[in-house]
Amino acid sequence: MKTLLAVTSGITMLISSSALADMRISGYGSIIAGKTLGTVDDPLNPGQTRDEILTADFYDVGQYDNDITIKAESIFAVQAVMDLAENFSVTAQLVAKGVDDFEPEFDWYYVTYQATENLTLMAGRRNIPMYYFSEFSEVGYAYPWMRPPSNLYWWQVTQFNGVHAMYDFELGGYSNTLTFFYGNEYSDDNVEMLYYDKLYGGSARTVNEYWTDITGMNWNISGDSFDLRFVYFQNDRDRETIQQDGSIDPYTPFSQTFVGLGGNVSLDKFTLLFDWNFVEYDDAVGTEFPTYLVSLVYNWDDYQPYISYSKADHERTNVPTEDLEEHYVLSYGLRYNFLPTAAFKIQYDKFVDQGHAPSGWAYHGDARAISMGVDFVF
């Protein structure tokens, strides 16, 4: 009830402050319950066991253990688009997540200017368009699975404050969109990094993650039976780990480069979804993260059974070693579109941690989980 009142209050505030503007209200949500299915050797405490833990959302540390919960992934969101003038609008999005005890906050807010029929300019806060599903990764209704594989969508930063320029054009009979973007993100009290500090026995008061000079582009091309997106961006990274006594741990900043190709291909009754990404640091050890996803969906009337496999690896080219972080997720599931704007899903996940346990890189541990729920839009 408190969540509904807060969301309603947020909508009222948007409407009252824009009484003279044309406004369109839409939204989405997911009500998902899940749990893991057993125990596992504790990877960071040899000789001990613990509940299996499946991290469904790395950024917000939404996790499942052996106790069933609806908080790991459940979400409610309302978006308002206000037309303030011809070709000029403001968008604001209010979100309440289970991992935050459904406390609502504005996570998107930006202005859009339709400069020409083909050129769109945006400025404000949005998701970084790094993965194929990044810009709608929390809209469960938009894809067949319960979630995009969490071991691909795992970065400490997913949003930024910046600018976008999008240009639409036709080429060779295909629709194309080129997007250029630039921005920064100063993630104070980063939830994910503080979680891992404590996981390894740290006692930090807070961890601040800084991604600056995020500069990149997307090229989206689509036809009758396919949609592809190529992405490239680079940025500088820094971190500030503040201990209880106020001291700050030393940290060496570095730059990273992100390259990716993702999309979907329609094959009669089947849909092939994929995402391949490669991240490279310019740090002293030459850190690299090659990751990929491949998923096959069978479209049978209102039903969509599917299988998904995603793999993430961690390599160091300047200090060659294979024994670092490595894991894969194998998922099976079914989506049932029981309403035009709502779908029921059930999914089984098997997370296999292939990291090097003696050196601490197998910190996730193996896990099996079952989750089910309803995704909806309005």
C-alpha atoms as a printed R data frame, in Angstrom:
    type eleno elety resid chain resno      x       y       z
1   ATOM     1    CA   MET     A     1  0.000   0.000   0.000
2   ATOM     2    CA   LYS     A     2  2.833   2.414   0.830
3   ATOM     3    CA   THR     A     3  4.390   1.700  -2.574
4   ATOM     4    CA   LEU     A     4  1.138   2.328  -4.423
5   ATOM     5    CA   LEU     A     5  0.610   5.587  -2.531
6   ATOM     6    CA   ALA     A     6  4.150   6.733  -3.280
7   ATOM     7    CA   VAL     A     7  3.850   5.913  -6.988
8   ATOM     8    CA   THR     A     8  0.466   7.655  -7.133
9   ATOM     9    CA   SER     A     9  1.968  10.673  -5.395
10  ATOM    10    CA   GLY     A    10  4.775  10.754  -7.954
11  ATOM    11    CA   ILE     A    11  2.314  10.657 -10.842
12  ATOM    12    CA   THR     A    12  0.247  13.420  -9.257
13  ATOM    13    CA   MET     A    13  3.358  15.547  -8.896
14  ATOM    14    CA   LEU     A    14  4.213  15.044 -12.555
15  ATOM    15    CA   ILE     A    15  0.701  15.914 -13.670
16  ATOM    16    CA   SER     A    16  0.292  18.928 -11.403
17  ATOM    17    CA   SER     A    17  3.591  20.416 -12.492
18  ATOM    18    CA   SER     A    18  2.678  19.999 -16.153
19  ATOM    19    CA   ALA     A    19 -0.975  20.905 -16.154
20  ATOM    20    CA   LEU     A    20 -0.710  22.850 -19.384
21  ATOM    21    CA   ALA     A    21  1.253  20.196 -21.208
22  ATOM    22    CA   ASP     A    22  0.064  17.197 -23.147
23  ATOM    23    CA   MET     A    23  0.995  14.088 -21.193
24  ATOM    24    CA   ARG     A    24  1.093  10.369 -21.944
25  ATOM    25    CA   ILE     A    25  1.282   7.861 -19.095
26  ATOM    26    CA   SER     A    26  2.548   4.310 -19.544
27  ATOM    27    CA   GLY     A    27  4.291   1.758 -17.415
28  ATOM    28    CA   TYR     A    28  5.434  -1.776 -16.814
29  ATOM    29    CA   GLY     A    29  5.992  -4.207 -14.001
30  ATOM    30    CA   SER     A    30  6.923  -7.704 -12.943
31  ATOM    31    CA   ILE     A    31  5.771  -9.764  -9.975
32  ATOM    32    CA   ILE     A    32  8.245 -12.629  -9.697
33  ATOM    33    CA   ALA     A    33  8.791 -15.259  -7.002
34  ATOM    34    CA   GLY     A    34 11.740 -17.614  -6.887
35  ATOM    35    CA   LYS     A    35 14.157 -19.667  -4.816
36  ATOM    36    CA   THR     A    36 17.243 -21.822  -5.126
37  ATOM    37    CA   LEU     A    37 17.043 -25.574  -4.719
38  ATOM    38    CA   GLY     A    38 19.767 -26.771  -2.377
39  ATOM    39    CA   THR     A    39 23.112 -26.197  -0.691
40  ATOM    40    CA   VAL     A    40 26.629 -25.866  -2.053
41  ATOM    41    CA   ASP     A    41 30.186 -25.869  -0.733
42  ATOM    42    CA   ASP     A    42 30.951 -22.318   0.328
43  ATOM    43    CA   PRO     A    43 33.586 -21.164  -2.210
44  ATOM    44    CA   LEU     A    44 35.119 -18.589   0.155
45  ATOM    45    CA   ASN     A    45 34.983 -20.722   3.324
46  ATOM    46    CA   PRO     A    46 36.441 -24.193   2.662
47  ATOM    47    CA   GLY     A    47 34.799 -26.982   4.633
48  ATOM    48    CA   GLN     A    48 31.547 -25.086   5.095
49  ATOM    49    CA   THR     A    49 28.281 -25.224   3.156
50  ATOM    50    CA   ARG     A    50 25.643 -22.579   2.495
51  ATOM    51    CA   ASP     A    51 22.428 -22.106   0.564
52  ATOM    52    CA   GLU     A    52 22.814 -21.867  -3.169
53  ATOM    53    CA   ILE     A    53 22.654 -18.212  -4.197
54  ATOM    54    CA   LEU     A    54 21.596 -17.106  -7.666
55  ATOM    55    CA   THR     A    55 22.227 -13.441  -8.399
56  ATOM    56    CA   ALA     A    56 19.420 -12.472 -10.747
57  ATOM    57    CA   ASP     A    57 20.398  -8.791 -10.787
58  ATOM    58    CA   PHE     A    58 24.079  -7.947 -10.263
59  ATOM    59    CA   TYR     A    59 23.625  -4.158 -10.330
60  ATOM    60    CA   ASP     A    60 21.029  -4.092  -7.521
61  ATOM    61    CA   VAL     A    61 22.211  -7.390  -5.935
62  ATOM    62    CA   GLY     A    62 18.826  -9.044  -6.348
63  ATOM    63    CA   GLN     A    63 19.406 -12.620  -5.180
64  ATOM    64    CA   TYR     A    64 17.596 -15.900  -4.620
65  ATOM    65    CA   ASP     A    65 18.463 -18.368  -1.873
66  ATOM    66    CA   ASN     A    66 16.546 -21.331  -0.405
67  ATOM    67    CA   ASP     A    67 13.830 -19.091   1.025
68  ATOM    68    CA   ILE     A    68 11.248 -18.079  -1.554
69  ATOM    69    CA   THR     A    69 11.101 -14.324  -2.166
70  ATOM    70    CA   ILE     A    70  9.384 -11.827  -4.438
71  ATOM    71    CA   LYS     A    71 11.923  -9.062  -3.788
72  ATOM    72    CA   ALA     A    72 14.834 -10.141  -5.999
73  ATOM    73    CA   GLU     A    73 13.251  -9.075  -9.308
74  ATOM    74    CA   SER     A    74  9.767  -7.655  -8.750
75  ATOM    75    CA   ILE     A    75  9.428  -4.124 -10.059
76  ATOM    76    CA   PHE     A    76  6.816  -1.449 -10.815
77  ATOM    77    CA   ALA     A    77  7.445   1.527 -13.087
78  ATOM    78    CA   VAL     A    78  5.448   4.471 -14.382
79  ATOM    79    CA   GLN     A    79  6.646   6.685 -17.211
80  ATOM    80    CA   ALA     A    80  5.277  10.098 -18.146
81  ATOM    81    CA   VAL     A    81  6.028  11.818 -21.454
82  ATOM    82    CA   MET     A    82  5.115  15.502 -21.521
83  ATOM    83    CA   ASP     A    83  4.915  17.438 -24.789
84  ATOM    84    CA   LEU     A    84  6.023  20.946 -23.855
85  ATOM    85    CA   ALA     A    85  6.242  22.388 -27.352
86  ATOM    86    CA   GLU     A    86  6.298  21.281 -30.953
87  ATOM    87    CA   ASN     A    87  8.984  18.592 -31.355
88  ATOM    88    CA   PHE     A    88 10.049  19.017 -27.710
89  ATOM    89    CA   SER     A    89  9.169  16.679 -24.821
90  ATOM    90    CA   VAL     A    90 10.265  15.666 -21.331
91  ATOM    91    CA   THR     A    91 10.268  12.070 -20.082
92  ATOM    92    CA   ALA     A    92 10.400  10.980 -16.438
93  ATOM    93    CA   GLN     A    93 10.249   7.449 -15.097
94  ATOM    94    CA   LEU     A    94  9.422   6.463 -11.519
95  ATOM    95    CA   VAL     A    95 10.539   2.974 -10.448
96  ATOM    96    CA   ALA     A    96  9.945   0.891  -7.317
97  ATOM    97    CA   LYS     A    97 12.030  -2.296  -6.934
98  ATOM    98    CA   GLY     A    98 11.697  -5.154  -4.506
99  ATOM    99    CA   VAL     A    99 15.416  -5.056  -3.713
100 ATOM   100    CA   ASP     A   100 14.876  -1.484  -2.470
101 ATOM   101    CA   ASP     A   101 11.800  -2.477  -0.412
102 ATOM   102    CA   PHE     A   102  9.694  -0.926  -3.190
103 ATOM   103    CA   GLU     A   103 10.817   2.596  -2.330
104 ATOM   104    CA   PRO     A   104 10.139   4.603  -5.524
105 ATOM   105    CA   GLU     A   105 12.763   6.772  -7.175
106 ATOM   106    CA   PHE     A   106 13.181   8.583 -10.488
107 ATOM   107    CA   ASP     A   107 15.719   6.609 -12.505
108 ATOM   108    CA   TRP     A   108 15.118   8.115 -15.986
109 ATOM   109    CA   TYR     A   109 14.576  11.780 -16.779
110 ATOM   110    CA   TYR     A   110 15.515  13.386 -20.061
111 ATOM   111    CA   VAL     A   111 14.423  15.862 -22.699
112 ATOM   112    CA   THR     A   112 13.876  14.945 -26.348
113 ATOM   113    CA   TYR     A   113 14.050  17.287 -29.309
114 ATOM   114    CA   GLN     A   114 12.962  16.108 -32.760
115 ATOM   115    CA   ALA     A   115 15.341  18.313 -34.735
116 ATOM   116    CA   THR     A   116 14.327  16.913 -38.140
117 ATOM   117    CA   GLU     A   117 12.312  13.984 -39.436
118 ATOM   118    CA   ASN     A   118 15.439  11.811 -39.126
119 ATOM   119    CA   LEU     A   119 17.431  13.418 -36.305
120 ATOM   120    CA   THR     A   120 16.495  13.069 -32.608
121 ATOM   121    CA   LEU     A   121 18.454  14.699 -29.792
122 ATOM   122    CA   MET     A   122 18.154  13.638 -26.130
123 ATOM   123    CA   ALA     A   123 19.764  14.945 -22.945
124 ATOM   124    CA   GLY     A   124 19.390  13.642 -19.400
125 ATOM   125    CA   ARG     A   125 19.530  10.345 -17.534
126 ATOM   126    CA   ARG     A   126 19.059   7.024 -19.339
127 ATOM   127    CA   ASN     A   127 20.566   3.540 -19.490
128 ATOM   128    CA   ILE     A   128 23.969   3.173 -21.148
129 ATOM   129    CA   PRO     A   129 23.179   1.394 -24.457
130 ATOM   130    CA   MET     A   130 25.899  -1.223 -23.989
131 ATOM   131    CA   TYR     A   131 23.964  -4.474 -24.576
132 ATOM   132    CA   TYR     A   132 21.277  -5.324 -27.092
133 ATOM   133    CA   PHE     A   133 18.653  -5.386 -24.323
134 ATOM   134    CA   SER     A   134 20.156  -2.648 -22.121
135 ATOM   135    CA   GLU     A   135 17.608   0.074 -22.752
136 ATOM   136    CA   PHE     A   136 14.693  -2.170 -21.772
137 ATOM   137    CA   SER     A   137 16.446  -4.768 -19.607
138 ATOM   138    CA   GLU     A   138 13.985  -4.232 -16.729
139 ATOM   139    CA   VAL     A   139 10.879  -4.456 -18.938
140 ATOM   140    CA   GLY     A   140 10.236  -8.171 -18.565
141 ATOM   141    CA   TYR     A   141  7.378  -8.147 -21.073
142 ATOM   142    CA   ALA     A   142  9.815  -7.117 -23.834
143 ATOM   143    CA   TYR     A   143 11.690 -10.449 -24.036
144 ATOM   144    CA   PRO     A   144 10.877 -14.161 -23.626
145 ATOM   145    CA   TRP     A   145 13.029 -14.990 -20.573
146 ATOM   146    CA   MET     A   146 12.529 -14.146 -16.938
147 ATOM   147    CA   ARG     A   147 15.509 -11.776 -17.301
148 ATOM   148    CA   PRO     A   148 18.461 -11.156 -19.616
149 ATOM   149    CA   PRO     A   149 21.248 -13.458 -18.354
150 ATOM   150    CA   SER     A   150 22.683 -11.820 -15.266
151 ATOM   151    CA   ASN     A   151 26.234 -12.994 -15.927
152 ATOM   152    CA   LEU     A   152 26.259 -10.793 -19.052
153 ATOM   153    CA   TYR     A   153 24.337  -7.822 -17.642
154 ATOM   154    CA   TRP     A   154 26.587  -7.599 -14.598
155 ATOM   155    CA   TRP     A   155 28.333  -4.224 -14.543
156 ATOM   156    CA   GLN     A   156 28.502  -1.925 -11.522
157 ATOM   157    CA   VAL     A   157 27.139   0.940 -13.615
158 ATOM   158    CA   THR     A   158 24.192   0.723 -16.011
159 ATOM   159    CA   GLN     A   159 22.946   4.326 -16.266
160 ATOM   160    CA   PHE     A   160 24.523   7.674 -16.987
161 ATOM   161    CA   ASN     A   161 23.813  11.368 -17.332
162 ATOM   162    CA   GLY     A   162 24.576  12.481 -20.840
163 ATOM   163    CA   VAL     A   163 23.452  13.254 -24.376
164 ATOM   164    CA   HIS     A   164 22.303  11.142 -27.334
165 ATOM   165    CA   ALA     A   165 22.026  11.978 -31.028
166 ATOM   166    CA   MET     A   166 20.035   9.481 -33.130
167 ATOM   167    CA   TYR     A   167 19.858   9.545 -36.923
168 ATOM   168    CA   ASP     A   168 17.442   7.299 -38.875
169 ATOM   169    CA   PHE     A   169 18.004   6.430 -42.541
170 ATOM   170    CA   GLU     A   170 17.357   3.770 -45.175
171 ATOM   171    CA   LEU     A   171 20.244   1.867 -46.738
172 ATOM   172    CA   GLY     A   172 19.994  -1.066 -49.123
173 ATOM   173    CA   GLY     A   173 16.319  -1.530 -48.316
174 ATOM   174    CA   TYR     A   174 17.008  -1.824 -44.572
175 ATOM   175    CA   SER     A   175 16.151   0.518 -41.715
176 ATOM   176    CA   ASN     A   176 19.180   1.979 -39.961
177 ATOM   177    CA   THR     A   177 19.705   4.047 -36.826
178 ATOM   178    CA   LEU     A   178 23.032   5.563 -35.823
179 ATOM   179    CA   THR     A   179 23.289   6.740 -32.218
180 ATOM   180    CA   PHE     A   180 26.171   8.698 -30.724
181 ATOM   181    CA   PHE     A   181 26.308   9.213 -26.966
182 ATOM   182    CA   TYR     A   182 28.450  10.879 -24.312
183 ATOM   183    CA   GLY     A   183 28.110  11.152 -20.537
184 ATOM   184    CA   ASN     A   184 29.301  10.412 -17.009
185 ATOM   185    CA   GLU     A   185 28.127   8.422 -14.021
186 ATOM   186    CA   TYR     A   186 29.146   9.084 -10.427
187 ATOM   187    CA   SER     A   187 27.675   6.110  -8.586
188 ATOM   188    CA   ASP     A   188 27.940   7.004  -4.899
189 ATOM   189    CA   ASP     A   189 27.185   4.192  -2.445
190 ATOM   190    CA   ASN     A   190 27.437   1.590  -5.188
191 ATOM   191    CA   VAL     A   191 25.410  -1.388  -3.963
192 ATOM   192    CA   GLU     A   192 27.221  -4.056  -5.958
193 ATOM   193    CA   MET     A   193 30.756  -3.003  -5.044
194 ATOM   194    CA   LEU     A   194 29.895  -2.680  -1.341
195 ATOM   195    CA   TYR     A   195 28.364  -6.167  -1.436
196 ATOM   196    CA   TYR     A   196 31.559  -7.681  -2.851
197 ATOM   197    CA   ASP     A   197 33.713  -5.804  -0.354
198 ATOM   198    CA   LYS     A   198 31.757  -7.428   2.462
199 ATOM   199    CA   LEU     A   199 31.719 -10.809   0.700
200 ATOM   200    CA   TYR     A   200 35.503 -10.884   0.816
201 ATOM   201    CA   GLY     A   201 35.577  -9.863   4.476
202 ATOM   202    CA   GLY     A   202 36.001  -6.125   4.005
203 ATOM   203    CA   SER     A   203 34.498  -3.492   6.276
204 ATOM   204    CA   ALA     A   204 34.087  -0.527   3.949
205 ATOM   205    CA   ARG     A   205 31.618   2.181   4.905
206 ATOM   206    CA   THR     A   206 30.853   2.947   1.294
207 ATOM   207    CA   VAL     A   207 32.169   2.323  -2.220
208 ATOM   208    CA   ASN     A   208 31.830   4.942  -4.943
209 ATOM   209    CA   GLU     A   209 32.183   3.913  -8.579
210 ATOM   210    CA   TYR     A   210 33.009   6.537 -11.227
211 ATOM   211    CA   TRP     A   211 32.622   6.066 -14.985
212 ATOM   212    CA   THR     A   212 33.604   9.250 -16.814
213 ATOM   213    CA   ASP     A   213 33.864  10.394 -20.431
214 ATOM   214    CA   ILE     A   214 31.588   7.578 -21.621
215 ATOM   215    CA   THR     A   215 31.851   8.061 -25.378
216 ATOM   216    CA   GLY     A   216 30.399   5.700 -27.943
217 ATOM   217    CA   MET     A   217 28.046   4.802 -30.758
218 ATOM   218    CA   ASN     A   218 25.416   2.253 -31.761
219 ATOM   219    CA   TRP     A   219 24.487   1.149 -35.242
220 ATOM   220    CA   ASN     A   220 21.132  -0.599 -35.489
221 ATOM   221    CA   ILE     A   221 20.042  -2.243 -38.747
222 ATOM   222    CA   SER     A   222 16.803  -4.159 -39.252
223 ATOM   223    CA   GLY     A   223 14.920  -5.962 -42.001
224 ATOM   224    CA   ASP     A   224 11.850  -8.162 -42.311
225 ATOM   225    CA   SER     A   225 13.373 -11.087 -40.398
226 ATOM   226    CA   PHE     A   226 16.257  -9.650 -38.376
227 ATOM   227    CA   ASP     A   227 17.389  -6.844 -36.119
228 ATOM   228    CA   LEU     A   228 21.075  -6.260 -35.350
229 ATOM   229    CA   ARG     A   229 22.940  -3.798 -33.157
230 ATOM   230    CA   PHE     A   230 26.642  -3.030 -33.089
231 ATOM   231    CA   VAL     A   231 27.972  -1.030 -30.123
232 ATOM   232    CA   TYR     A   232 31.308   0.533 -29.301
233 ATOM   233    CA   PHE     A   233 32.201   2.807 -26.411
234 ATOM   234    CA   GLN     A   234 35.059   3.666 -24.119
235 ATOM   235    CA   ASN     A   235 35.326   5.386 -20.761
236 ATOM   236    CA   ASP     A   236 37.577   6.063 -17.779
237 ATOM   237    CA   ARG     A   237 36.996   4.216 -14.509
238 ATOM   238    CA   ASP     A   238 37.857   5.052 -10.924
239 ATOM   239    CA   ARG     A   239 36.752   3.773  -7.526
240 ATOM   240    CA   GLU     A   240 36.718   5.203  -4.018
241 ATOM   241    CA   THR     A   241 36.491   2.681  -1.163
242 ATOM   242    CA   ILE     A   242 35.974   4.539   2.111
243 ATOM   243    CA   GLN     A   243 36.666   2.609   5.305
244 ATOM   244    CA   GLN     A   244 34.880   3.059   8.652
245 ATOM   245    CA   ASP     A   245 37.616   5.368   9.928
246 ATOM   246    CA   GLY     A   246 37.310   7.600   6.854
247 ATOM   247    CA   SER     A   247 40.497   6.380   5.160
248 ATOM   248    CA   ILE     A   248 40.381   5.694   1.426
249 ATOM   249    CA   ASP     A   249 41.880   2.558  -0.089
250 ATOM   250    CA   PRO     A   250 44.409   3.142  -2.890
251 ATOM   251    CA   TYR     A   251 43.081   2.493  -6.384
252 ATOM   252    CA   THR     A   252 44.672   2.858  -9.805
253 ATOM   253    CA   PRO     A   253 42.264   4.344 -12.385
254 ATOM   254    CA   PHE     A   254 42.136   2.848 -15.874
255 ATOM   255    CA   SER     A   255 40.223   3.079 -19.139
256 ATOM   256    CA   GLN     A   256 38.022   0.423 -20.695
257 ATOM   257    CA   THR     A   257 36.788  -0.351 -24.196
258 ATOM   258    CA   PHE     A   258 33.495  -2.136 -24.857
259 ATOM   259    CA   VAL     A   259 32.577  -3.778 -28.194
260 ATOM   260    CA   GLY     A   260 29.397  -5.738 -28.818
261 ATOM   261    CA   LEU     A   261 27.110  -7.261 -31.423
262 ATOM   262    CA   GLY     A   262 23.614  -8.472 -30.603
263 ATOM   263    CA   GLY     A   263 20.253  -9.032 -32.157
264 ATOM   264    CA   ASN     A   264 17.499 -11.408 -33.135
265 ATOM   265    CA   VAL     A   265 16.766 -13.428 -36.247
266 ATOM   266    CA   SER     A   266 13.351 -14.887 -37.117
267 ATOM   267    CA   LEU     A   267 13.490 -18.411 -38.538
268 ATOM   268    CA   ASP     A   268  9.907 -19.409 -39.333
269 ATOM   269    CA   LYS     A   269  8.584 -20.717 -35.983
270 ATOM   270    CA   PHE     A   270 11.881 -20.062 -34.226
271 ATOM   271    CA   THR     A   271 13.591 -16.888 -33.017
272 ATOM   272    CA   LEU     A   272 17.336 -16.778 -32.445
273 ATOM   273    CA   LEU     A   273 18.547 -14.210 -29.914
274 ATOM   274    CA   PHE     A   274 22.207 -13.493 -29.308
275 ATOM   275    CA   ASP     A   275 24.603 -11.037 -27.700
276 ATOM   276    CA   TRP     A   276 28.409 -11.074 -27.972
277 ATOM   277    CA   ASN     A   277 30.572  -8.605 -26.073
278 ATOM   278    CA   PHE     A   278 34.235  -7.966 -25.412
279 ATOM   279    CA   VAL     A   279 35.537  -5.636 -22.702
280 ATOM   280    CA   GLU     A   280 39.198  -4.664 -22.440
281 ATOM   281    CA   TYR     A   281 40.982  -2.649 -19.746
282 ATOM   282    CA   ASP     A   282 44.229  -0.732 -20.271
283 ATOM   283    CA   ASP     A   283 45.378  -1.751 -16.778
284 ATOM   284    CA   ALA     A   284 48.775  -3.272 -15.994
285 ATOM   285    CA   VAL     A   285 47.637  -6.896 -16.330
286 ATOM   286    CA   GLY     A   286 45.648  -6.473 -19.566
287 ATOM   287    CA   THR     A   287 42.233  -7.489 -18.217
288 ATOM   288    CA   GLU     A   288 39.709  -8.805 -20.748
289 ATOM   289    CA   PHE     A   289 36.106 -10.013 -20.389
290 ATOM   290    CA   PRO     A   290 34.736 -11.980 -23.363
291 ATOM   291    CA   THR     A   291 31.039 -12.819 -22.895
292 ATOM   292    CA   TYR     A   292 28.236 -14.149 -25.059
293 ATOM   293    CA   LEU     A   293 24.597 -15.241 -25.061
294 ATOM   294    CA   VAL     A   294 22.708 -17.504 -27.458
295 ATOM   295    CA   SER     A   295 19.028 -18.363 -27.049
296 ATOM   296    CA   LEU     A   296 16.479 -20.228 -29.159
297 ATOM   297    CA   VAL     A   297 12.759 -19.552 -28.787
298 ATOM   298    CA   TYR     A   298  9.934 -21.593 -30.317
299 ATOM   299    CA   ASN     A   299  6.854 -19.498 -31.156
300 ATOM   300    CA   TRP     A   300  3.693 -21.591 -30.789
301 ATOM   301    CA   ASP     A   301  0.585 -19.412 -30.700
302 ATOM   302    CA   ASP     A   302  0.566 -17.764 -27.250
303 ATOM   303    CA   TYR     A   303  3.318 -20.035 -25.916
304 ATOM   304    CA   GLN     A   304  7.073 -19.548 -26.199
305 ATOM   305    CA   PRO     A   305  9.256 -22.335 -24.806
306 ATOM   306    CA   TYR     A   306 12.941 -21.399 -24.885
307 ATOM   307    CA   ILE     A   307 16.470 -22.371 -23.989
308 ATOM   308    CA   SER     A   308 19.292 -19.954 -23.220
309 ATOM   309    CA   TYR     A   309 23.036 -20.274 -22.656
310 ATOM   310    CA   SER     A   310 25.328 -17.456 -21.561
311 ATOM   311    CA   LYS     A   311 29.051 -17.572 -20.803
312 ATOM   312    CA   ALA     A   312 31.343 -15.040 -19.104
313 ATOM   313    CA   ASP     A   313 35.113 -15.261 -18.807
314 ATOM   314    CA   HIS     A   314 37.899 -13.184 -17.277
315 ATOM   315    CA   GLU     A   315 41.389 -13.187 -18.776
316 ATOM   316    CA   ARG     A   316 44.677 -11.322 -18.285
317 ATOM   317    CA   THR     A   317 46.771 -11.058 -21.426
318 ATOM   318    CA   ASN     A   318 49.829  -9.436 -19.816
319 ATOM   319    CA   VAL     A   319 49.911 -12.057 -17.058
320 ATOM   320    CA   PRO     A   320 48.623 -15.119 -18.931
321 ATOM   321    CA   THR     A   321 46.404 -17.354 -16.841
322 ATOM   322    CA   GLU     A   322 43.235 -19.349 -17.353
323 ATOM   323    CA   ASP     A   323 42.378 -19.665 -13.667
324 ATOM   324    CA   LEU     A   324 40.304 -16.540 -13.080
325 ATOM   325    CA   GLU     A   325 36.581 -15.810 -12.958
326 ATOM   326    CA   GLU     A   326 34.513 -17.935 -15.331
327 ATOM   327    CA   HIS     A   327 30.914 -19.132 -15.293
328 ATOM   328    CA   TYR     A   328 27.941 -20.035 -17.456
329 ATOM   329    CA   VAL     A   329 24.166 -20.008 -17.048
330 ATOM   330    CA   LEU     A   330 21.925 -22.579 -18.722
331 ATOM   331    CA   SER     A   331 18.222 -21.716 -18.610
332 ATOM   332    CA   TYR     A   332 15.007 -23.389 -19.718
333 ATOM   333    CA   GLY     A   333 11.649 -21.718 -19.598
334 ATOM   334    CA   LEU     A   334  8.182 -21.050 -20.923
335 ATOM   335    CA   ARG     A   335  6.370 -17.809 -21.615
336 ATOM   336    CA   TYR     A   336  2.569 -17.767 -21.944
337 ATOM   337    CA   ASN     A   337  0.909 -14.608 -23.280
338 ATOM   338    CA   PHE     A   338 -2.409 -14.938 -21.462
339 ATOM   339    CA   LEU     A   339 -3.383 -11.310 -22.146
340 ATOM   340    CA   PRO     A   340 -2.403  -8.848 -24.878
341 ATOM   341    CA   THR     A   341 -0.435  -6.880 -22.276
342 ATOM   342    CA   ALA     A   342  0.590  -9.575 -19.779
343 ATOM   343    CA   ALA     A   343  2.618 -12.782 -19.820
344 ATOM   344    CA   PHE     A   344  3.214 -15.576 -17.327
345 ATOM   345    CA   LYS     A   345  6.720 -17.051 -17.209
346 ATOM   346    CA   ILE     A   346  8.408 -19.945 -15.479
347 ATOM   347    CA   GLN     A   347 12.166 -20.560 -15.690
348 ATOM   348    CA   TYR     A   348 14.787 -22.970 -14.390
349 ATOM   349    CA   ASP     A   349 18.369 -21.687 -14.137
350 ATOM   350    CA   LYS     A   350 21.591 -23.596 -13.645
351 ATOM   351    CA   PHE     A   351 24.558 -21.389 -12.756
352 ATOM   352    CA   VAL     A   352 27.912 -23.180 -12.952
353 ATOM   353    CA   ASP     A   353 30.902 -21.389 -11.422
354 ATOM   354    CA   GLN     A   354 34.081 -22.432 -13.244
355 ATOM   355    CA   GLY     A   355 36.365 -19.938 -11.518
356 ATOM   356    CA   HIS     A   356 39.542 -20.839  -9.691
357 ATOM   357    CA   ALA     A   357 38.488 -21.520  -6.099
358 ATOM   358    CA   PRO     A   358 41.971 -21.514  -4.439
359 ATOM   359    CA   SER     A   359 42.618 -17.954  -5.631
360 ATOM   360    CA   GLY     A   360 39.122 -16.729  -4.703
361 ATOM   361    CA   TRP     A   361 37.741 -16.337  -8.225
362 ATOM   362    CA   ALA     A   362 34.936 -18.895  -7.735
363 ATOM   363    CA   TYR     A   363 33.144 -16.526  -5.388
364 ATOM   364    CA   HIS     A   364 29.641 -17.044  -6.839
365 ATOM   365    CA   GLY     A   365 29.346 -20.784  -6.273
366 ATOM   366    CA   ASP     A   366 27.105 -23.140  -8.230
367 ATOM   367    CA   ALA     A   367 23.350 -22.611  -8.040
368 ATOM   368    CA   ARG     A   368 20.065 -23.976  -9.331
369 ATOM   369    CA   ALA     A   369 16.932 -21.872  -9.133
370 ATOM   370    CA   ILE     A   370 13.291 -21.853 -10.164
371 ATOM   371    CA   SER     A   371 11.366 -18.635 -10.665
372 ATOM   372    CA   MET     A   372  7.913 -17.757 -11.949
373 ATOM   373    CA   GLY     A   373  5.873 -14.645 -12.306
374 ATOM   374    CA   VAL     A   374  3.883 -12.218 -14.419
375 ATOM   375    CA   ASP     A   375  5.225  -9.387 -16.598
376 ATOM   376    CA   PHE     A   376  2.868  -6.661 -17.752
377 ATOM   377    CA   VAL     A   377  2.742  -3.312 -19.523
378 ATOM   378    CA   PHE     A   378  0.122  -0.599 -19.634
